[in-house]
Amino acid sequence: IDIKQKLAGEKIIQIVLEPLKDEESKELLHLHGIGGQEANKIVIQSGGHPLFLMLAETDDEQIKGIEDMLARMIYQNLRDAENQLLYQLSVFRQTVGSDALVEESEDIALLEGLENKCIIFKAGGWSMHRIIRDFYYARQTPSERGERHESAAEFYNIHSAGPDQQIEEVYHLLRAGDFESGILILTARGQEWLGRGFVDEILNLVEMMPDSARQLTGNRNPEDDYNINFLTASALDLIGDWDRASEHYAS
């Protein structure tokens, strides 16, 4: 959609296209002579994205994988500033506003440029297709990812308007390796979040903590270790996993 069309927004209906379902993807591949295990593999790799399904016809010698294709079609054709924005956006698992990605108002033009190229989209916030997100996330070193997760945690700390944002802050703290800060918030607010129905989110955050971090919290502050176990047991209790809940209550 070019700028002239955007100025006439009341005459335009925008639809965010979702990936094709597995059966639809296989049917599309079948029409192009691809079936069996090869089709199943392509469906899994493509995530149902029609563009990637159509590119499956390309000779294997030209494109050795989706990562090679993305590098050739997107990464190599963007400016460094644009790629840096995509690196930052890739660490977010939820849609985010422009202020989470850029500091200067003029940099918003970079985001809009990426939107015009159909690399990212804006629907309640900025986001990107899962395959592109995974590509940019994987291209970063652990230290680079840690720094960007730390920056994301700081953003949510400033803009924490409710449990959703607070949970995202803890998620990014744990991804950044700041287990002390993440556990502090988790143990302080976890029961409140459970009361609001964020059961799966609590269990996911607990799973993100390595055993060494749990042992560290136990050695540093036994109360933290107790609270994490009790929080986990409470969450398991709510979903009816009583055997595992009993194990955590006992510990």
N, C-alpha and C positions, 0 to 999 in steps of 0.2 A: 504494500500500500504506500504510494508516494505521498509527498506532503500536500499536493493539491487535493487528493482524495480525503486525506485526514481533515482538511479544513471543511469538508462537507460530510462530517461524521454522522449527521442525522440520516443520511441517505445510504449508509453502509452498515451492513451486518457483519460483524467479525465472529468467526467460529474457530476455536482452537481445536485442531484435528488431533484425535487420540490415535495411538498405535493400533494397527489391525490385530484382531484376535488370532490365536494360533491357527484355527481352521481356515480363516480367511487368508492368512499369510501363506499357508500351504497350497490353497487353491490358486493364488496368484502365481506362486512358483511353478505349480503344475502346468499352468497355461504357457509357461516359458520353458517347459521341458525339464524341470528339476523336481525330483521326487525322492522318496525313500529316506534313508538316514541322512543324506546330504541336505534334503529340505529341512529335516528336523534340526540339524545343526545350524543352518542359516537362520531359521526362525528364532532359535535361542539367542544367537549372536546379535541379530538385528533388533530384537525387542519389538518386532512388528512394525518398524518404521518403513513405510512404502518405498522411500528413496533407496534405502539400503537393500531392500528386497529386489528392486529392479536392478541394482548394481551387481547383484549376485551372478548375472549373466557374464560379467566381465571376466576375461581370461585370468586364471590364477597367477600366471607369470607377471601380469601387469599390477594386480592388487593382491597382496599376500594376506591381507586381513583388514578388518574394519579400522584398526588403528592406523595402518599405512594410508588408507583412503582418507581418513579424517586429517591426517598430517598433510597430505597432498592437497586436499580440497579446501581446508580451513586454516590450519595452523600456519602453513607456509605463506599464505596469502594475506595474513593480517599484520598490522603494525605491532610493535612490541607493546605499546600502551594498551591495545585492544586485547592482546593475549594475556597481559597482566590482569585485566579486568575479569577475563574468563577464568584465570587461575583462582582469583578471589571468590568469584561466584560459585565455583565448583565445590567449595568447602561447605556451603550452605545446603542443608537438606530441605529447607522451607523457602518459599518465595520471600524476597526482601525488598525493601525500598532502596532508592538511589543512594541515600545517605549511608548505607551499609557498604557501599562499593566505591564511592567517589567523595572527595572532600570539597572540591571546587565546583561551582554550578556549571562552569563551562565544560566540565568533563562529562556532564550528562549527555552531551552530543555524541560522545563515544558509545554510550549505551544505546542511544537511539540509532546510531549507525549500525551497530551489531543487530539491532532489532530489524532494521530495514534489509539486512542481509539474511534474515531468517535464521540466525545462529542462536539468538536468545529471544524470549518473548515476555510480554508484560501482561499478566492476568492477575490482578490483585497484588502485584509485586513482580520483581524480576526473577526469572528462572530459565532453565535450559533443559533440553531433552536428556534423559538419563544416560544415553550412550555418549553424548558430548561431555556431560559432566564427568563420567567415569574416565574418559580420555584425558581431560585436563587435570583431574585429581591424580591420576596415575603418573603423569609426567613430572610431578613435583617430588623433590627429595623429602624425607621425613622431617627435616628441620624446617623446610619451606612450608610444608603443610602445617607444622606445629605453630609457626609464626602467624599464619593466616587464620588458623582456628582460634588462636589467642586474640587476634584482632576481632574476630566474630564474637567471641565471648564478651569482650569489652563493649561492643555495640549493643548486645542484648542486656548487659548490665546497666547501660545508660537508658535503654528503651524498654525496660521490664515493666510492662503494663499489666501483666497477669501471669498465671501459671504457664501458659504456652511459651512465653518469652523466657521465663525463668528456667524452664526445662531445657530450652535451647541453649541457654547460657551454660548450664551444667554439662550438656552434651559437648559443647565446644571446649570447655575447660578440660574434660577428660580426654578428648581427642588431642588437645595440646600437651597432655602429660602433666597438667597441673591438678593432680589427684587431691592434694590437700584442700584447695579451694573448692573443687567440685564436690568432694565428700562433705565439706562443711555446709554447703547450701543444701545438698541432698538430705542430710540428716536433720537439718533444721526445718525443712519445708515438706519433706517426703510424705508424712502422714496427712498433711493438708491436701497435697496433690491426690493421694489415694481417695480421700473423701470426695474429691471432685471427679473421680472416675479415670484418672490417668494411670491405670494399672499397668498396661503394656509398656508405657513409657518408663515407669519406675523399674520394671524388670529389665528393660533394655539398658538403662543406665547402669544398673548393678552389674550386668554382664560385661560391660565395657571396662570394668575395673579388674586389672590382673590380680592374681592371687598375692603377688608381692606387695601390691598396694594395700590389699585388705590386711595383710600381716603387719604392714607398716603402721596402719591406723590402729591396729590392736596394740602394738608396742608403744605407740606414742600416746594414745588415748583410748583406753579400754571401752569407754562409753560410746565412742564412734563405732567401734566394731560391733558392740551390742546393738546399737541403733540400726546399723545396716542389716544385721541378721533379722531383727524384729520387723523392719520395714519390708524385707524380702518375704518373710513368713506371712505378713499381713496381706501382701499382694497375691501370693500364691493361694492363700485362704480364700480371697475374694473370687478367684477364677476356679475354685474347686479342686485344686491340686493339693489335697490335704496331706498326702504322704510326704511330699517335699516340704510343705509348710511345717509339719511336725518336726522334721529334721532341723530346720532353721530355728524353730522355737526352742528346741532342746539345746542347741548350741549357744 
